[in-house]
Amino acid sequence: MKIKPLGANQTELETSNGLVLFSYQTAVACFLYGKGYFRTEQKWSVTTSKHITRWLNGNTAEVKPQAFFDNLVK
């Protein structure tokens, strides 16, 4: 696993399955190898929404419940 700080209050975690975006201390989006991009359906702050949008960089992401992301990092 590798941790990569992306900016203030945003971090990317690289795992064997893909990449996970953390905004503050919460996993909110991911890219899973062979499956694509996913983002949380949970409405967090305006800042977290900006983090997700910037990280996705124009890529389409399937919306998943927050529990999906919570389970990725257990």
Summary of the structure (lengths in Angstrom):
residues: 74
radius of gyration: 11.0
end to end distance: 13.8
largest distance: 30.0
contacts: 193
relative contact order: 0.22
helix: 24%
strand: 45%
